[in-house]
Amino acid sequence: MSLLVQKYGGTSVGSVERIQAVADRVYKSAQQGHQLVVVVSAMSGETNRLIGLASEISQRPLPREFDVLVSTGEQVTTALLCMALAERGQEARSYTGRQAGIQTDNSYNKARINNIDTQAVKKDLDEGRVVVLAGFQGVNDAGDVTTLGRGGSDTSAVAMAAALQADECQIYTDVDGVYTTDPRVVADARKLDRITFEEMLEMSSLGSKVLQIRSVEFAGKYNVALRVLSSFQEGEGTLITLDNEEATLEKALVSGIAFNRDEAQLTVRGVPDTPGIAYRILGAVSDANIEVDMIVQNISGDNVTDFTFTVNRIDYERVSEIVSNVAKELGAVDVSGRKDIAKLSIVGVGMRSHAGVATKMFEALAAEQINILMISTSEIKVSVVIDEKYLELGVRILHDVFDLAQN
């Protein structure tokens, strides 16, 4: 008997028919003797519908009330799936984040999990019930509902798997695994049988939409066996592990190409070239709970410098307002920005032991007259910012140059 945590995304539970199909899969696993915690998202489109309702009422909804609203989508799915399981003769019980003991910090809309009290969940599992948990949510110290941000159901699943010391956390989605890049952009993209936590973490942070980055962080930190599978077809999916022995033996330079269209760039020109300038600019952004991605500081001369950074495109207007106010205080020349950029990245643990990978990437882009605006590197990735109009061309070129196509 294994203890499994299965997570089903919005597309997987997007209709009554699909919820019935999930119930069949869960029932089959239960009949095989597995203990099951099933984490579900809201039905596809439901969260956007709820956000739309909020926007009709207020341009800036109160964060506490916003979380109360959007958390209801997952609760609908839990109830429907439990009903479907009951029709199959399988006892099941629905749980909200609060009922499952998921304690978070006080950051509405982007809460982080601090602790999980698994006592109630374990009791139901021991009594032979399937536990169906509403993903994406928890409760803070004040007893208020909090949500974990977009894709938070992945984090709920991995965190619950870690707390229960589950044998495996299975993420069921609308794709059958992790690919070398998005198959919608590169038709011959190859499904990976295995990938390391490090590589998956980088790919998630760089724009891959298969898994939420925080769920991968959780899985790596607590060594949770994590597998990505399809809700709509059979297969082994992609196993995410601590060490990808296969890739190490083959000495693969690059495992995948990640990209993100949701980028925006801001530049503060002519700020004083003195200690603490980066803190003055970015500290105000951080205080607004907005994440900064790539950063470049240039020495312009005459004791002034230009400071450029990127943020998610949805945060652009707010960050522009914040930075403009700071720039005035600093006596900066001006603040400019653009939203027609994208981030393109190569990822692979093999880059640690091979020189010239970045050069090969730059050469390939240069051959297609694709200009690089910013560069960021780590041991296992190289990222560049380019004009968004060249993104798909860049993905295809790099996928070909690093020989990632299906055999």
N, C-alpha and C positions, 0 to 999 in steps of 0.2 A: 504493500500500500504506500502511495506517495502523497505528499501534501503539495498541491499545485495551486498557484494563483494564476487565473486566466483573466486577461483584460480584453474587452471588446470595444472598439472605437465607434464613433458616430455612424460611419457608413455601414458597419457590421450590424448595427441595430436600427437602421434607418427606416424601417417599416415593420408592421406587424408580422409580415411574412418572414422578414430577416430575423426578427426576435424569435419566431418559431424555429428557424434554422439553428440559431444559437442554442436554444433550449434543447434541441436534438443532440447537438454536440456535447453540451454540458451533461445531459442525461446519460449519454454513452460513456463519458469519462467516469461519472459517478457509479455506473453499473460495473465498471472495471475495477472498482474498489478504491478509487482515489478520493481523498478528502479535497474539497474544492472551495476556494474563495473566488468568486467571479466579480470583477470590477468592471463597471459599465460607464460609458459616456452617455451624454444626451443623444437622442436621435438626431441624425444629420440635419442641419439647418435650424434646430430648435434653439441653440444658444444664440445664434445670430438673430432669430426672431425676437427673443427676449431682450437682447441688446437694442434692437430696433424699437421695441416698445418703450424702453427707458429713454432713448434719444428723443422720442416724441414728447416726452414729459419734460426732460431737462437736458441741456447741452452738457452739463457736468453733474451727473447723478451723484448723490452722496455715496461714498465708497461702501459704507456699511449696508445701506439699503440695496445697492447694486449687487452685492454678494448674496444677499437674501434672495433676490430675484433670480439671478442666473444659476444658482445652485439647484433650483427646482427641476431643471431639465433632466439631470441624472436620476433624480428620485422617481420620476415618471417611468424611466426605463427599468429601474430595479423592481418596481411593483409589477409591471407587465411581465418581466422575465420570471419572477416568482410565480405568478399566475400560470404561465405556460408550463413551468416545471411541475406545478401541482397537478395540472391536467395529465401529466405523464406519470403521476404516482410518485414523484420525487419531492420529499419535504425540502423546503427552502425558506429562508427568511431574509427580508430586505433590511439593509442598514444604511442610515445616513452617515456622514462623516462623524457627527457627534456621537451617535450610537455605537460606532466602531471604535471610539476612544482615540480619534486622531486629533492630537493637540498641536496647535500651530502658534506662530507668533502673531503679532497684532497688525501685520501688513495686509490690509484688505486688498483684494484683487491679485496680489502676488505673494500670498502667505507661504511661509516655509514650515515644514513639519518639524516639531521639536521632540515629540514622543507619541507612542501609540500604546494604549492600554488594551491588550488583546484578550482580556479575561472573558468577555461576553462572546467574542467570536470563537474562541477555543471551546467554550461550552457547547455552542451549537454544532461545531464540527465533530466534537466527541459524541454527540447524540445523533449523528448521521445526517445532519442537515447540510445543504449547500448554502453558503453565505453569499448573498448578492449585495455588493457594496456600491454605493453611489461614489463614483470617482470625483476628483477635482475639488474636493471640499474637506474642511475640518472645522474645528471650533477653537477660539482663543480663550485666554484665561478669564475673560469677562462673560464667556458663554455665548458669544456672538458667532454666527456663521462666517467663515472665511473661505475664499476660493484660492486655488493654487496657480492661477494663470492659465493661459491657453495651453492645451495639451496636458493639463495637470492630472488627468486620469492615469496616464503612464506612471507619473510619480506616485500616485496613490497605490498603484498595483505593486511597484517595486518596493516601496516603503513597507507595505503590508507583508510582502514576501520576506523581507529582511527581519521584520519583527516576529514573524511566525517561524522563521528559519525553514521556509518552504524548500522543497527539493528543486523546484523550477518555477520561474515566472514566465508565462507565455503571453506575448503581446499579439493578439489577433487583429489584423487590419485589412485594408483593401489591396495590399501587395503581398507577395508570397515570400518576402525576405528583403535583405539589404542588397542593393545593387551597386555596381561600380559607379554609376551615376543615374540620374533620372531617365528611365527608358522612354519617357515622352519626348525627351530631347535627343537622346542617342538610341536609336532603335536596337542596336546590337549590344546594349549594356548587359553585363553578365551578373547573375545572382551569385553572391558570395556564400559559401557554405559556412564559413567561420570568419570572424573579425574580432580584433582585440577591443577591450574596453577603451583603451587610449584612442584607437582609430575611430571608434564609434562616437566617442565623446567629441573629438575634433569635428567629425562630419556633422554631428548634431548642432554643434555651436556655429558651424560655418554655413548652415542653411539646409542640411538634409532634414526632411520633414517626417522621416519614418518614426523617430523616437524623440521625445522631449529631452533636452539636455540634462535637466535635473534628474530624470529617471535613470539616465546612464551614469551620472555621478553617484547616485545611491547604489546602483548595482555594483559599480566598481569598488566603492568604499566598503561595502558589506559582502562582497564576493557572492552576489546573487546570480545564479545561473539564469541567463536571460535569453529568450528565443523569440524571434519575430516570425510569425506565421500568417497565412491567409485564412480569412473566414470563409472563403468561397471555393477553395480547392485544397486537395490533400497535398502533403509534402512535408519535408523536414525543416523548411524555412532556413533561417540563418541563426547560428549560435554565437552569442557574444561572450567571450572568455577573457581570462587574464592574459593568456599567452597564445598567440596564433602560431602553433608549431609548423603548420603547413606553409604559411607565408614565410616563416623564418628559413625553412629548408630551401624553398624556391628562391629566396633572396629577392622577393618582389620589391621593386623600388616604390611603387605607388599602388595603394589598394583601391582608391576611389577619387572621384572628382566631385566636390561639393560646390554649391553656389547659392547665393541669396540675392534676390531682386529687391528685398525690402530694406535697402540701404539709403541713407542720406548723409551728406557731407557738409560740415560747417568749417569756415576758416575765420579766425580772428587775426587781423593784420595790424602790425605795428604796436604790439604790446611791449612793455618794458622787459628787457632781457635780464631779469633778476630772479633770485631764488624765490620759489613759492608761487610763480605765475601759473604753473600747471594746476596747482592746488586751488588757486583762486577761481580759475575758469571751470575746472571739472568738479570741484567740490560743490558748487552750486547745482550742477546737474545731478550729482549723486544724491544731494539732499532732497531732490525731487523724485527719488527712487527710479531714476532712468539710467539704463546701462549704456556705457560708452564702449565702442568696439576698438577700431584701429586709431592710432594716434601718431602724428608726425609733428615735430617742432623744428623749424628752420631758423638759422641765424641769418638775419637780414642785414646786419651792420648798424652802426650808430646806436648801439646799445638797445636795439629793439629787435623783436622776433615775430615770426608768423606762427600761428598755432592752428593745426588742422586735425579734426577728428570726425569719426562717423558714429551714427546712432541709427536705431531702427526708424524707418520712414514714418511710421505712425506717430513718433515722438518729435518729429522735425519742428513743427510749428511751436510747440511748447519750449523745446530746447533753444530755438532761435530767439524767443522772447527772453528767456533766462540769460543767455549768453550776451545778448545785446545790452541788457542792464549792467552786467558785470563789465563789459567792454567800456561802457561810459565811465564807470568808476575808475578803470585802469587808464583811461585816456587813449584807448586804442584808435587806430585810424578808421577801421570799419569792420563790419561782420558780413560775410557773404556765405551763400550756401547753394546747394543743388540737390535735386532728388532724382536725377536721371542717371544714377550710377548703380553698379552691382558689384558684388564680391565673388571672386572665382578662386577656388582653392584646390590644391592637390594634397592628399593625405596618405601616409604610409609609414609603418614602423621601419621598413627597409631603408628609409632615407637617413636613418642614424648612421649606417655603415657605408653609405655611398656618397661620394662627392659629385658635384656637378648637376644635381637634380634641379636646383633652382635655375641654373644657367640654361638647361635644356628647356625648361618651361618658358623662360623669357625669350629665348631664341625662336620657339615655335609661335609665340604671340607676335613677335616682331615681324616674322615672315608674312603674317596676315595683316600687317599695319595696324595692330591693336595696341593702342597707347596705354601704358601703365601709369595710374595716377598715384597710387599708394602701395606699399609693400609691407607685409608682416610675416614673420617666420617663427617657428618653434622647431624642436627636434624632429617632429614627424609631420610638419605641414608647412606649406608656403601659400600665402594668400595675397591676392592683388585686387585692387579696386580698378575697374575699367568702366568705360561708357556702357550703359545698359544695352544699347542697341547692338553691341558686339558680343553679348554674353553667350548666346547659344552657339555662335560660331566658335568662340573660345573653348566652350565645353567640348564640342566635337573634335576640335583640333588636338586638345590635350589628351582626350580619351584615345585618340588614334596614336599620338606620339608615344604615349606610355603603354601601348599595346594592351589595353584593358578589355577589348572586345571578346565576345564569346568565341570559344575554340571551334 
